Amino acid sequence: MDARHLKNPVDILRAALEKETAARDFYAELANRCHIDFVQELLFRLQNEEEKHVDLIRKMLVRLAGGHCPT
């Protein structure tokens, strides 16, 4: 995805949501395959951080859909 083509806040946030979701799923998959406790713990923590980003972006999209777009 070429970020130069993302012109408006909704498109930007949708692209960010896609990336954050992919990162979350990536860390979850690795954590579930890892058998070293401290590495698995780190991967689950990273997955959790990405989930926080996903939630934040979704909330921003809801705000934009409600007409709360900054000028």
C-alpha positions in Angstrom: 0.0 0.0 0.0 1.4 3.4 -1.0 0.7 5.9 1.8 0.9 8.8 -0.7 -2.6 7.8 -2.0 -4.2 8.1 1.4 -5.7 11.5 1.2 -8.5 11.7 3.9 -8.6 10.7 7.6 -11.0 7.7 7.0 -8.7 6.2 4.4 -5.6 6.8 6.5 -7.3 5.2 9.6 -8.6 2.2 7.6 -5.1 1.6 6.3 -3.6 1.9 9.8 -6.3 -0.5 11.1 -5.3 -3.0 8.4 -1.7 -2.8 9.4 -2.4 -3.0 13.2 -4.7 -6.0 12.7 -2.1 -7.8 10.7 0.6 -7.1 13.3 -1.7 -8.3 16.1 -2.5 -11.5 14.2 1.2 -12.0 13.4 2.2 -11.8 17.0 -0.6 -14.1 18.1 0.4 -16.7 15.6 4.0 -16.6 16.6 3.1 -16.7 20.3 1.0 -19.8 19.8 3.9 -21.6 18.0 6.6 -20.5 20.5 7.6 -22.9 23.3 10.0 -20.7 25.1 8.1 -19.0 27.9 9.8 -15.7 28.0 9.6 -15.2 24.3 6.0 -16.3 24.2 5.2 -13.8 27.0 6.8 -11.0 25.0 4.9 -12.0 21.8 1.6 -12.0 23.8 2.4 -8.6 25.2 3.1 -7.3 21.7 -0.2 -8.8 20.5 -1.9 -7.0 23.4 -0.3 -3.7 22.4 -1.4 -4.1 18.8 -5.0 -4.8 20.0 -5.0 -1.5 21.9 -4.0 0.2 18.7 -6.8 -1.6 16.8 -9.3 -0.4 19.5 -8.1 3.2 19.4 -8.3 3.4 15.6 -11.8 1.9 15.6 -12.9 4.5 18.1 -11.5 7.2 15.9 -13.3 5.9 12.9 -16.6 5.9 14.9 -15.9 9.5 15.9 -15.3 10.5 12.2 -18.5 8.7 11.1 -20.3 10.7 13.7 -19.1 13.9 12.1 -16.3 14.7 14.5 -13.8 15.6 11.9 -11.2 18.2 12.8 -10.8 21.1 10.4 
